[in-house]
Amino acid sequence: MPTESYAQYHNNEVARISREAFRLMMEDSRAGISSELYLWFTPRLKQLHVATEKPHEDSQIGWAERIPTNLTQQQLDAWFAARTGRLPYLGGA
């Protein structure tokens, strides 16, 4: 169980995956490719993930649509926050 409140844990996870998604998008942009990134969550680890494919055997898709690649870092923060608030990775659901 996280030591901070669930709300703070969620905010930290959203910030972490938003940064990761933006980093992956920038790497793709520099390489001239466009990967289809998806939001995943792993209840066992209580973590969100950004990946093109299932990151762990027990990971579940967190959002069925791919992550938009035309968003700024701040817009990604809002995009993730709006789509992850009710995911059961927080442990209470």
C-alpha positions in Angstrom: 0.0 0.0 0.0 1.4 3.4 -0.9 2.4 5.6 2.0 0.8 8.7 0.5 -2.9 9.2 0.0 -4.5 7.4 -2.9 -5.2 10.7 -4.6 -1.5 11.8 -4.3 -0.4 8.3 -5.5 -2.7 8.7 -8.5 -1.3 12.2 -9.3 2.2 10.9 -9.1 1.4 7.9 -11.4 -0.3 10.2 -13.9 2.7 12.6 -13.9 5.1 9.6 -14.3 3.3 8.0 -17.2 2.7 11.3 -18.9 6.4 12.1 -18.9 7.1 8.5 -20.1 4.6 8.9 -23.0 6.0 12.3 -24.0 9.6 10.9 -23.9 8.6 8.0 -26.1 6.8 10.3 -28.6 9.8 12.6 -28.8 12.1 9.6 -29.5 9.8 8.4 -32.2 9.6 11.9 -33.7 13.4 12.2 -33.9 13.5 8.7 -35.5 10.8 9.6 -38.0 8.4 6.9 -36.8 5.0 6.9 -35.1 4.4 4.1 -32.6 0.9 3.4 -31.4 1.2 3.8 -27.6 -1.5 2.5 -25.3 -2.3 3.0 -21.6 -2.0 -0.2 -19.5 -2.4 -1.0 -15.8 -1.1 -3.8 -13.7 -3.2 -4.3 -10.6 -0.7 -6.6 -8.9 2.0 -3.9 -9.2 -0.5 -1.0 -8.7 1.2 0.7 -11.7 0.2 2.4 -14.9 2.2 1.8 -18.0 2.6 3.3 -21.5 3.6 0.7 -24.1 2.8 -0.5 -27.7 2.2 -4.0 -26.3 1.2 -5.6 -23.1 4.0 -4.9 -20.6 3.3 -7.8 -18.2 1.4 -11.0 -18.4 -1.3 -9.7 -16.0 -1.5 -6.2 -17.4 -4.8 -5.0 -18.6 -5.7 -2.3 -21.2 -6.4 0.9 -19.3 -8.0 2.8 -22.3 -9.0 1.2 -25.6 -7.9 4.1 -27.8 -4.3 4.8 -28.5 -2.7 7.7 -26.8 -2.8 10.8 -29.1 0.6 11.9 -30.4 -0.3 15.5 -31.0 -0.5 16.6 -27.4 1.8 18.8 -25.3 3.2 17.5 -22.0 0.5 19.5 -20.1 -2.2 18.1 -22.3 -1.0 14.6 -21.8 -1.2 15.2 -18.0 -4.9 16.1 -18.4 -5.5 13.2 -20.9 -4.1 10.6 -18.5 -5.8 12.1 -15.4 -9.2 12.1 -17.1 -8.9 8.4 -18.1 -7.3 6.8 -15.1 -9.2 8.1 -12.0 -11.4 5.0 -11.7 -9.0 2.3 -12.7 -8.7 -0.4 -10.0 -4.9 -0.2 -9.8 -5.4 2.1 -6.8 -6.3 -0.9 -4.8 -9.7 0.3 -3.5 -11.8 -0.8 -6.4 
